Amino acid sequence: MRILHKHYMRLDWLEDVIALLDTGGVAEAAKARNITQPAFSRRMRALEDVLGIAIVDRTARPSGPTEAVRDHSDRLRRLADEQRALMAAIRQAQATGAPQLVLVCQHAITTSLGPRIVANLRDSKINSVRLRSANRSECEAVLFAGGAALSLTYQMESEPTRATPALLKREVLGSDQLVAVAGANHAKSQMWQMHQGRLQIIGYPSDVFLGAVFSRHIAPGLTQQGELSVAAETALTPAALQMARAGIGIAWVPLALAGEGIEDGSLINLSDELGSAEMQIVAHGWAESDSLMIRQAWLKLAHLMKAAS
């Protein structure tokens, strides 16, 4: 099919065809592309005129992709992924010619390991590092949209490993631990309250990753000991840490974030009594990147994460 030849297919054309494949119909594809159905139909007809092939089967009701297009859906998706990767590589080149590496990290990783990541990566081959921050699901979207060359997210070892698209490389680089901490001046009184059957905690919203980790892996063991009272709730690990330091409640934060406070004595690690959870640090990137800068970044990140684990 001529539709698969790279010289004939712009990325926006591919996105239109993939929307048609994903939704199965012109009306739903138009909604997915955020345009009216007549406008989407005109775009499909214009694309068919340019390529000289039928994309929409107008004999079907509702109208959807032709059988030939459906037969080549996997190749169309791969081609779109390749073009996104190319756009990501182009965006990383600065007007000055200095190479820039763009990473997208889960918020908790950005706050706990961000400075070390940037310091570790910068050298003569990587003059500039741009660190983007997002929630876990958004990290994947940013990577696929070409907004970053690599993503770093947390994952529980017990989580089912999601199927990784063939064009993506996945590697477990290291580990971190979600630990229970309290301010040094407040730990004894808070543990006394727990032994009286009530524990004040800093909670995370249930729809964020750390909230789900706490609910599934830590809370069940605590509720057997008494009542959990959420003194405050935040999605931000630095805020949870500072509230724990101030005595508002016990917080569960990444050890990479709390480690300095535990070492200097301003925080007390109560994980032995209250429980903790092991988390993997997982990287995703484009599998077939021929960039020396990105290959070097993989090696440096693996070394850093193993040292931090």
N, C-alpha and C positions, 0 to 999 in steps of 0.2 A: 504493500500500500504506500502510495506517495505521502499519505498523512504521517507516516513514521519517519520520513526523511527530515533530518534536523534543519535543512535549509528552508523548509516550507512551513515550519511550525514555530510561531512565537509563543512565549510562555503564557500570555493572556489567552491565546487561542486554545492552548492545551488545557488551561484551567476551565474554560468553557466546556470543552469536550468531556473532561473528567467530571465536572458537575453533572452533565447529562448522564454519564455512566453511573455516578453515585446515586442519583435520585431516580433514574429510570424514565423520566418524563420531562418535557420542555417546561411545563408550568412550574414544577418543583425546582428544576435547574435554574430557572429565572430567579426564584426566591433565594436560592443558595448563592447566586451571584449578585443579589441585591439590585436587580433591575426588573423592569416590567416584562411580562411575557411577550408582547409584541416586539420590544427592543431585542430581547434574546433571540426570538425567531429571525429577526432581520440579520443579527450577527451570524447565526448559523447559516442562513442562505448566502451571505457574503463570503463566509469561509468556504462553503461548498463551491462557490463560483471560483474562488482563488485556487483551490486544490483540485477542482475537477472531479470530485467524488461526492457520494451521498453520505451524509453524517446522520441525518434524522430520517427515520422511517415514518413517513407521513401516511402510510396506509394503515398503520396501527392506531388504535384508540385506547388510551391516550398515546400520542406520538412520542417515540423514544429513540434511542440510538439504533442504528442499523446493526444487523448481525455481524457484518464485517468489522465494524468499530468495536463491538463487544468482544469479538475474537482477539482483537489486538489491545485489549484494555491494559494488560500487564505491561506491555511495551510502552504504551502511552504514559502510564504512571512513572515508569523508570525514566523516560525521557524528561518528564516534568521535574523529577527529582534531580536529574543531572543539570538541568538548566538552573534550578534553584541553587545548587552547589556552586555553579559557575558565577551566579550573581553574588553569592556570599564571598567568593574569592575576590571578585572585582571590588566589592565594597570595602574590603580590608586594605586595599591599596590606597594610601593617602595621596593627596595632591602633591606632596613633597617627594613622593617616591619611597618614604620610609614605611616598611611593612608594619601593619597593625594586626594583632591577633584579637579576635572578638570571641569572648566566652559568655555563655549565659548560665548562671548558677541559681539553684534554689535559694530562696531568701536566707534560710538558716545557714547555708554554706557560705553565702556572701558575707554575712556578718561574722561568722566564726573563723573562716579561713581566707577570706578575700585578700587582706593585706599580704599574707604569706604567699598566696597564689601569684599575685602580681609581682612581688619581689623576686620570686623564684623563676618566673618566666622571662623577665626582661634581660636581654643580653644583646650582643652584636647582631644576632639573627632576628631578634624580636625587639624592635625599638620601642614599640608602644603596645600596651594591652588595654583593651576596652572591656570592662567587666559589667555585664548586664545582669539584672536581678529579676526573678519572676517566681511565681509559685510552680510547683512541680509539673503540672499539666501544661502550663504556658511555656516551660522550657523546651518541651518537644515541639510545640508549635513554632517558636522562634527559630529553632534549628531547621525545621522543614521549610520555613519561609525564607531561608537564606540570611537570617539576621545574626547568625553566629556560626563559627566553625566547629565549636565543641560545646557540649552541655555537661554540667555536673549536677547530679541529683542524689538524694538519699533513697535507699530502698531497703526494705526489710528482707532478710535472707529467706524468711518463710513466705514472702509474697510469691505468687506464681510469676515466673519470668515471662514477660510479654514477648510475643513474636517480634523480632527485630527485622525491619525491612532489609532486603539484601544489600541495599546501597549504604546501610549504616553499619558502623563498627560499634560494638558494645564491649566495655571492659570494666570489671570491678577493680578500682584503683586502690582502695583501702577501706578503712572502717572508722566509725565514730560511735560514741555511746551517749544515749540520752540519760543523763544522771540527775538525781534529786539533790538540790542544793538549798541551803538556808544561810542567812547572814550569821556570821560568827557570834554576834551578840544576842541572837534570837533562837538559835537551834535548840538549846535545852528546853526553853519554855514551850516551843512548838512540839517537840517530842513528848513533853509532859502532857500536853493537850491530847496528843494522839493516844497515849496510854489511858487517858480518861474517856476515850471513845470518839474523839472528834479531831479531824485534821484539816487545817486551813491550807488551801492550795491556790496556786496561780494556774488557771486553766487556759487551754487553747480552744478556739472554735472547733467544732466537730468536723467542719468541712476543710480544714487544713491538714497537711500531712502529719505534723507532730501531734495534733489533736487526735487523729485516728490511731497513731502509735500508742499514745497514752491510754486511750479507751480500751484498746484491744490487748495490750501487752503489760500494762502496769496497774490500771485501775482495778481489775478483778482481784488482784492480790490485796489491795488496800481496803476494799469494801468489806472484806472478811474481818478486818481489824476494827472497823468502826465507820462512822459517818464522814463522808468527804464534803467539805464546805468550800465552795469556790469563792474565795475572797475577791478575786479580780480575774478578768479574762482579757487576753491579748493574743494577737497572731504574731507579735514581734518578739523574738527570743531575747534581744538586748533589754527590752522593757520588762520581760518576765524575770530576767536576771537581776535587774535593779530593784524590782519589787521584792524579790526574795532577800536581797541584801538589806532592804529597809525593814524587813520583818513582817511584811504583809501576809506572806504565806510561803509554803514550799514550792519551788519551781523545778520543773524538769527541762533542762537545756542541754545542748550538745557539749560534751566534755571539751571539745576544741575551743568553745567559747568560755567555759567556766574554769578551765585549767589554771589560768594565771591567778584568779582569785582564790582557788583552792590552795595553790602553792604558797601564796603570800599570807594565807590565814584569814582573809576577810570573808571567805565562804567555807562552809562545812559540807563535805560530800556525805550525804545520808543514804546513798544507794544501797548499802548493805542492809539497812533497816527497811527502806521504803521501796526498793526495786529500781531497776534500770532496764534499758533495752539496747541491744546492739543494732547498729545500722550500717549498711554498706554504702560506700561512696562510689557511684557508678558514672562513668563517662560515656557519652555517645558522640560520634562524629561521622563524617563521610568516609566510607571504607576505601574509596579509590582516589583519595586526594594525593596528588603528586607533589604537594608543596613541602619543601624541606622544613619550613617554619612550623607547619602543623605536625609533621612527623616528630620534630624536636619537642614540640609542646606535649605530645603524648608521653614521651620518655620522661620529661621533667615533671609532669604532673604525677606520673606513677611513682617516681622517686620521692616526691614531696609527700604524697598521701601515705606511703608506706612508713616514712619517717614520722608522720604525725599520728599514725595509728597506735 
